[in-house]
Amino acid sequence: MTRVLVAYGSRRGSTADIAGWIGDTLRDQGLEAEVADAGAVRDVTPYDAVVLGGALYAGRWHKDARRFARRHAVALSGRPVWLFSSGPLDRSADEAEIPPVPQAARASAALGAREHRTFGGRLARDAEGFLASRIAERTGGDYRDPDRVRAWARQVAEHVATTQGTEA
Ligand SMILES: Cc1cc2nc3c(=O)[nH]c(=O)nc-3n(C[C@H](O)[C@H](O)[C@H](O)COP(=O)(O)O)c2cc1C
């Protein structure tokens, strides 16, 4: 069975949820999917394909996603990779494609990623922390669209199914 790893870098849990939705969808499409914290993955060689996502903070891609991309670049060179970011605390991600931040763009180039997608984020209205609480006062809420995430995951599943067997 085709095995897909969905790895994520998340600080407050919302990117981890998105990774979980992607994993569920891939399983619904008949693939074997494992969802894991990017910082905890030691070996990607058991997987046929990888989806890597990171939360956005101050224009930066979560460090666990960045490190994952660096650490596993060689092993991933023969495997199809998809990237996603989650962050915008408004509906902008649903209205137009938001390009990757520079760190995610670099990871995309280094890994030869098939695609990068930006999804809306979530910040609880009662978020703690000096900066987070101020942002939450203005734009706190849940801007993730599970249907959009699942639709993308179905596309990934289709591509995995068609590329499987043609990769090195
Ligand atoms: C301090 C702070 C800075 C943020 N900076 C950005 C940003 O630069 N770009 C963006 O799109 N979202 C930004 N966000 C929103 C987060 O990316 C969003 O809350 C995301 O869903 C967090 O993911 P997590 O729950 O997995 O950590 C920021 C949020 C906080 C609290």
The ligand as an SDF file (V2000), in Angstrom:
LIG
                    3D

 31 33  0  0  0  0  0  0  0  0999 V2000
    2.4630   36.4700   17.0130 C   0  0  0  0  0  0  0  0  0  0  0  0
    1.7910   35.9550   15.7820 C   0  0  0  0  0  0  0  0  0  0  0  0
    2.3180   36.2290   14.5250 C   0  0  0  0  0  0  0  0  0  0  0  0
    1.6790   35.7750   13.3700 C   0  0  0  0  0  0  0  0  0  0  0  0
    2.2320   36.0540   12.1520 N   0  0  0  0  0  0  0  0  0  0  0  0
    1.5930   35.6430   11.0260 C   0  0  0  0  0  0  0  0  0  0  0  0
    2.1300   35.9320    9.7340 C   0  0  0  0  0  0  0  0  0  0  0  0
    3.1870   36.5290    9.5840 O   0  0  0  0  0  0  0  0  0  0  0  0
    1.4380   35.5340    8.6410 N   0  0  0  0  0  0  0  0  0  0  0  0
    0.2610   34.8550    8.7500 C   0  0  0  0  0  0  0  0  0  0  0  0
   -0.3320   34.5310    7.7250 O   0  0  0  0  0  0  0  0  0  0  0  0
   -0.2500   34.5170    9.9710 N   0  0  0  0  0  0  0  0  0  0  0  0
    0.3890   34.9060   11.0880 C   0  0  0  0  0  0  0  0  0  0  0  0
   -0.1270   34.5760   12.3330 N   0  0  0  0  0  0  0  0  0  0  0  0
   -1.3130   33.7170   12.4240 C   0  0  0  0  0  0  0  0  0  0  0  0
   -0.9120   32.2550   12.6620 C   0  0  0  0  0  0  0  0  0  0  0  0
   -0.1680   31.7910   11.5760 O   0  0  0  0  0  0  0  0  0  0  0  0
   -2.1910   31.4150   12.8200 C   0  0  0  0  0  0  0  0  0  0  0  0
   -2.7140   31.6790   14.1080 O   0  0  0  0  0  0  0  0  0  0  0  0
   -1.9000   29.9340   12.6390 C   0  0  0  0  0  0  0  0  0  0  0  0
   -3.1180   29.2480   12.4720 O   0  0  0  0  0  0  0  0  0  0  0  0
   -1.1080   29.3770   13.8000 C   0  0  0  0  0  0  0  0  0  0  0  0
   -0.8630   28.0180   13.5980 O   0  0  0  0  0  0  0  0  0  0  0  0
   -0.6500   27.0230   14.8350 P   0  0  0  0  0  0  0  0  0  0  0  0
   -1.9270   27.0320   15.6530 O   0  0  0  0  0  0  0  0  0  0  0  0
   -0.4330   25.7060   14.1770 O   0  0  0  0  0  0  0  0  0  0  0  0
    0.5340   27.4920   15.6020 O   0  0  0  0  0  0  0  0  0  0  0  0
    0.4930   35.0170   13.4820 C   0  0  0  0  0  0  0  0  0  0  0  0
   -0.0300   34.7270   14.7600 C   0  0  0  0  0  0  0  0  0  0  0  0
    0.6050   35.1770   15.8960 C   0  0  0  0  0  0  0  0  0  0  0  0
    0.0360   34.8480   17.2400 C   0  0  0  0  0  0  0  0  0  0  0  0
  1  2  1  0
  2  3  1  0
  2 30  2  0
  3  4  2  0
  4  5  1  0
  4 28  1  0
  5  6  2  0
  6  7  1  0
  6 13  1  0
  7  8  2  0
  7  9  1  0
  9 10  1  0
 10 11  2  0
 10 12  1  0
 12 13  2  0
 13 14  1  0
 14 15  1  0
 14 28  1  0
 15 16  1  0
 16 17  1  0
 16 18  1  0
 18 19  1  0
 18 20  1  0
 20 21  1  0
 20 22  1  0
 22 23  1  0
 23 24  1  0
 24 25  2  0
 24 26  1  0
 24 27  1  0
 28 29  2  0
 29 30  1  0
 30 31  1  0
M  END
$$$$
